[in-house]
Each structure stands twice: as C-alpha cells, then as structure tokens.
C-alpha cells in the first residue's frame, strides 16, 4: 500500500485538486474577490516551491498564471511562468495544450491578439478532431471577431458547429448569433466594430474604456440592433464592479424592452439569479424563474431555472 506524501501516486493530483476547488469557486464569483485571489495565488506559489515546476504540477502553474494575469495585474509574471513551463520537454501533450490555451488568453488580455492566434492555431492543428482543438478554434474565431474580421470569425464558428454540435460551447453559439444578428444584415460595419472593441476592453477588465466605447456607439448609432447587447454588456460590467442595483435595472430593461431579442432569456435568468442570491427575495425569484420557463422553454437556462423553481416552491418536501 502506497504511503502518504510525494511517494503516493495520487499525491500531486490531490494537492492540485485542493487548490482547483478554490480556483473554480473564486473565478466563478462575481464580483471577483481580489484579496482571496491574492491569497490563493500565494498558496499556488507555496505548493510549487514545495513540489517544483514539473509535468505533474503544470496545471498549478497554469491556474496561478490565470489569477496573476486576469485579476492581480501581474501578467508579465504569469506569461514568464507559462513560457518557462512550455519549454520543458516532458509535458503531457494534453496538459501542454491546456497551458497554451491559457497563455493565448493572457496574450489576448495583454493586447497581443495575433500572437494568441498563432498559439491557438497550433492547438487546432495538433488536436483537429478533439475538444481541445474545438476550444482553440473557438478562441481563434473570437480573436478574429475582436479584430473586426467578422466573416472569417463566422466561417470558423460555422465549421465548428458543423463538426460537433454536442461539443460546441454556449459561448460559441452566442458569438455566432451575435454576428449573424448584427453584422450579416448590416451594410454599415462601424457599429459592430465598435461593439467588438468594447467587448475586448471588457475581456481585458478595462471597464471604463469599454463603457465609453459603448456610450459612443449609442450616441453615433441610436436605435441600432445592438442596443440589447449593449445593455447586457453594460449590466455585466456593472455587476463585475459590485454595482448590483445598476446591473439589475439594465437586465430588467432588456427583459421589458427587448423581449424578442436573443438576449431576453439571458437577462431574465440573471435577473432571477440576482433576485434569488443577491437580494434573497425568494418569492420574486420563484416568479422570475417560472416566467423564464413559460416564455423561453427552449432556453439553455431552462434546466437550471426549473430546478431552482421547484426548490423554491418546496417540491422536495412533498
């Protein structure tokens, strides 16, 4: 029987899983708890000092680099750590690809979008018919979208949807719909280019610049079809900055005024979720979940909304 410590074959996995649970929780929390992320980044650093940077600890390096780059203003350190790791010769192919995906995301965050595209293209070539390759192809399509090459982005998304409808992410579907609804039928490309620029700034957490770009878009092109997407992005950014009331007011505006647009169910679900968890108003939340089930039965949120509605109604007690 294997002992405890590094001699146990599951030691590295267990050490990583403990940190992974915290990582997943913190990166899914909105707004981000930057103090907790700084503590977790140091926990990763401590583990890496104990265990060394090696193939078995590669995922720790990857996740720490994500925290450093996206939340803690230490992207240069994150990039250096990942590039050092990728120079190692003994990395598992799939682990190496996962690290490249994160490094590519950091390149985008730092404005190096074409460097990111080259990295994503390597993964697409190495993992053509694999979920890793599909993920890289989506991220490459998103890079093209950020750069204003919407036709190329759409062609990549169409190929992705044709190759594997089950594995394509909700994000890829959303991006495809965004381009289809707001670019393909529009003879004027400037509004979509401005929106994509704001979206990149949002991804880079440059919220003030993103909002200024959206404001200019609305001023220059009032009543454009992108209006509901503009409201949604603004709401998401306010939520990320902890301004819950402002975000909820904008989600409500989308539900009330843009009911038939593709963002309607997203706005309603987020409004219900915030009413449920941020405000603790279970009665109103139950009604909002029920509204989503009736008004958007085919929504990607329907399964979760039904579960929450039944919980709030007390079905488990019957």
C-alpha positions in Angstrom: 0.0 0.0 0.0 1.4 3.4 -1.0 2.3 5.8 1.8 1.5 9.4 2.2 3.4 12.3 0.7 5.1 12.6 -2.7 5.7 8.8 -2.9 1.9 8.2 -3.2 0.8 8.2 -6.9 -2.1 10.4 -6.1 -0.2 13.0 -4.1 0.2 15.6 -6.9 -3.4 15.1 -8.1 -4.7 15.6 -4.5 -2.6 18.7 -3.9 -3.8 20.2 -7.2 -7.4 19.3 -6.6 -7.5 21.1 -3.2 -6.3 24.3 -5.0 -8.5 23.7 -8.0 -11.7 23.7 -6.0 -10.8 27.1 -4.6 -9.8 28.4 -8.1 -13.1 27.3 -9.6 -15.1 28.9 -6.8 -13.3 32.2 -6.9 -13.2 32.6 -10.7 -16.9 32.0 -10.9 -17.7 34.5 -8.2 -19.0 37.9 -9.4 -17.7 40.4 -8.5 -14.2 38.9 -8.1 -12.8 38.7 -4.6 -9.3 40.1 -5.4 -8.0 39.6 -1.8 -8.9 36.0 -1.8 -7.4 35.5 -5.2 -4.1 37.0 -4.0 -4.1 34.5 -1.1 -4.8 31.6 -3.5 -2.0 32.8 -5.8 0.4 32.6 -2.9 -0.9 29.1 -2.0 -0.1 28.0 -5.5 3.3 29.6 -5.2 3.9 27.8 -1.9 2.9 24.4 -3.4 5.1 25.0 -6.4 8.1 25.8 -4.1 7.5 22.5 -2.3 6.9 20.4 -5.3 8.9 22.1 -8.1 7.8 23.1 -11.5 7.4 19.8 -13.5 4.9 18.0 -15.6 2.9 16.9 -12.6 2.5 20.5 -11.3 1.8 22.1 -14.7 -1.9 22.7 -14.0 -0.9 24.6 -10.9 1.4 26.9 -12.9 -1.4 27.4 -15.5 -4.1 28.3 -12.9 -1.8 30.6 -11.0 -0.8 32.4 -14.2 -4.5 32.9 -14.9 -5.0 34.6 -11.5 -1.9 36.7 -11.8 -2.8 37.9 -15.3 -6.5 38.5 -15.2 -7.0 39.7 -11.7 -3.8 40.7 -9.9 -2.0 43.0 -12.5 0.9 40.6 -12.8 0.5 39.3 -16.3 4.2 39.6 -17.1 5.0 37.1 -14.3 2.2 34.8 -15.5 3.4 34.8 -19.1 7.0 34.1 -18.0 6.0 31.2 -15.8 3.9 29.6 -18.6 6.6 30.1 -21.2 9.2 28.6 -18.9 6.9 25.6 -18.3 6.2 25.1 -22.0 9.9 25.0 -22.7 10.0 21.7 -20.6 10.3 18.6 -22.7 8.4 16.1 -20.6 4.9 17.7 -20.6 1.9 15.6 -21.4 0.5 16.6 -24.8 -2.9 17.5 -23.5 -1.5 19.3 -20.5 0.7 21.3 -22.8 -2.3 22.3 -25.0 -4.3 23.4 -21.9 -1.4 25.6 -20.8 -1.2 27.0 -24.4 -4.9 27.9 -24.2 -4.4 29.9 -21.0 -1.2 31.5 -22.4 -3.2 32.5 -25.5 -5.9 34.0 -23.4 -3.3 36.0 -21.5 -1.8 37.2 -24.8 -5.3 38.5 -25.7 -5.7 40.1 -22.3 -2.4 41.9 -23.0 -3.5 43.0 -26.4 -1.2 40.6 -28.3 -4.1 39.1 -30.2 -2.2 37.9 -33.2 0.4 36.1 -31.0 -2.6 34.5 -29.4 -4.0 33.4 -32.8 -0.7 31.7 -33.7 -0.8 29.8 -30.4 -4.5 28.7 -30.9 -3.7 27.7 -34.5 -1.0 25.3 -33.2 -3.5 23.6 -31.0 -6.1 23.3 -33.8 -3.5 21.6 -35.9 -2.4 19.2 -33.2 -5.9 18.3 -32.0 -8.1 18.6 -35.1 -11.0 16.3 -34.0 -10.6 16.8 -30.3 -12.4 19.0 -27.8 -9.1 20.8 -27.2 -8.9 21.6 -30.9 -12.5 22.8 -30.9 -11.9 25.1 -28.0 -8.8 26.5 -29.7 -10.8 27.1 -32.9 -13.5 29.0 -31.0 -10.9 31.2 -29.3 -9.3 31.8 -32.7 -12.7 32.8 -34.0 -13.1 35.2 -31.1 -9.7 36.8 -31.9 -10.9 37.4 -35.4 -14.1 38.9 -34.0 -12.1 41.2 -31.7 -10.1 42.3 -34.7 -13.2 43.1 -36.8 -12.8 40.2 -39.2 -16.4 39.0 -38.7 -16.8 37.0 -41.9 -13.7 34.9 -41.0 -14.9 34.5 -37.4 -18.3 33.3 -38.6 -16.8 30.8 -41.0 -14.8 29.3 -38.2 -17.8 29.1 -36.0 -19.9 27.5 -38.7 -17.2 24.9 -39.3 -17.1 24.3 -35.5 -20.9 23.8 -35.3 -20.9 21.6 -38.4 -18.2 19.3 -37.0 -19.6 18.8 -33.5 -22.9 20.2 -32.4 -22.7 18.5 -29.0 -19.2 19.7 -28.0 -19.5 23.3 -29.1 -19.7 25.7 -26.1 -22.6 28.0 -25.4 -20.1 30.9 -25.8 -19.5 29.8 -29.4 -23.2 29.7 -30.1 -23.7 33.1 -28.6 -20.9 34.6 -30.6 -22.3 33.1 -33.8 -25.7 34.5 -33.1 -24.3 37.9 -32.2 -22.5 38.1 -35.6 -25.5 36.7 -37.6 -28.0 39.1 -36.0 -26.0 42.3 -36.0 -23.4 42.1 -38.8 -24.5 40.0 -41.7 -27.6 42.1 -42.5 -26.0 45.4 -41.8 -24.3 47.4 -44.6 -22.6 49.6 -42.1 -19.7 47.8 -40.3 -18.7 50.5 -37.9 -21.2 49.7 -35.1 -20.2 46.1 -34.9 -16.5 47.1 -35.0 -17.1 49.4 -32.0 -19.0 46.8 -30.1 -16.2 44.2 -30.7 -13.7 46.7 -29.5 -15.7 47.3 -26.3 -16.0 43.5 -25.9 -12.2 43.2 -26.0 -11.8 46.0 -23.5 -14.4 44.2 -21.3 -12.4 41.0 -21.5 -9.3 42.9 -20.5 -11.2 44.3 -17.5 -10.8 47.9 -18.8 -14.4 48.6 -17.8 -14.3 52.4 -18.0 -12.9 52.4 -21.6 -15.4 49.7 -22.6 -18.3 51.7 -21.3 -17.1 54.8 -23.0 -16.9 52.9 -26.3 -20.5 51.6 -25.8 -21.7 55.1 -25.0 -20.1 56.4 -28.2 -21.7 53.6 -30.1 -25.2 54.5 -28.8 -24.6 58.2 -29.5 -23.4 57.7 -33.0 -25.9 55.0 -34.0 -29.0 55.4 -31.9 -31.6 52.6 -32.1 -29.1 50.2 -33.6 -29.9 46.4 -33.5 -27.1 46.0 -31.0 -29.0 48.0 -28.3 -29.9 44.9 -26.3 -26.3 43.6 -26.4 -25.0 47.0 -25.3 -27.3 46.9 -22.3 -26.3 43.4 -21.5 -22.6 44.1 -21.6 -23.0 47.3 -19.5 -25.0 45.3 -17.0 -22.4 42.5 -16.8 -19.6 45.1 -16.3 -21.5 46.9 -13.5 -22.1 43.6 -11.8 -18.4 42.8 -12.1 -17.7 46.0 -10.3 -20.2 45.2 -7.5 -22.9 47.6 -8.6 -25.7 45.1 -8.3 -28.7 47.6 -8.4 -27.5 49.2 -11.6 -26.9 45.9 -13.2 -30.4 44.6 -12.3 -32.0 47.8 -13.7 -30.3 47.2 -17.0 -31.2 43.5 -17.1 -34.8 44.5 -16.4 -34.7 47.0 -19.2 -33.6 44.2 -21.6 -36.4 41.9 -20.4 -39.0 44.7 -20.7 -37.9 46.3 -24.0 -36.0 43.6 -25.9 -38.1 40.6 -25.1 -37.9 39.1 -28.5 -34.1 39.5 -28.9 -31.6 36.7 -28.4 -30.5 38.3 -25.1 -34.0 38.1 -23.5 -33.7 34.8 -21.7 -30.1 35.6 -20.6 -31.3 38.9 -19.0 -34.2 37.2 -17.3 -32.1 34.4 -15.8 -29.5 36.8 -14.5 -32.3 39.0 -13.0 -33.8 35.9 -11.4 -30.4 34.7 -10.1 -29.6 38.1 -8.5 -33.1 38.4 -7.0 -32.6 35.0 -5.6 -29.0 35.1 -4.3 -28.0 38.8 -4.0 -31.3 40.2 -2.7 -32.6 37.0 -1.1 -36.1 37.6 -2.4 -37.2 34.1 -2.9 -40.8 34.8 -3.8 -40.0 37.2 -6.6 -37.1 34.9 -7.8 -39.6 32.0 -8.0 -41.9 34.1 -10.2 -39.0 35.1 -12.4 -37.8 31.5 -12.9 -41.4 30.5 -13.7 -41.6 33.3 -16.2 -38.5 32.1 -17.9 -39.9 28.5 -18.2 -43.1 29.8 -19.8 -41.6 32.5 -22.0 -38.4 30.7 -23.1 -39.0 26.9 -22.9 -36.1 26.3 -25.2 -33.6 28.4 -23.3 -30.2 27.0 -22.3 -31.1 28.2 -18.8 -34.4 26.2 -18.7 -33.0 23.2 -16.9 -31.3 25.2 -14.1 -34.4 27.5 -13.9 -36.7 24.6 -13.5 -34.5 23.0 -10.7 -34.4 26.3 -8.8 -38.2 27.0 -9.3 -39.0 23.6 -7.9 -36.6 24.1 -4.9 -38.2 27.4 -4.1 -41.7 26.0 -4.5 -40.8 23.3 -2.0 -41.3 20.3 -4.2 -38.6 18.3 -2.3 -40.9 18.4 0.8 -43.9 16.8 -1.0 
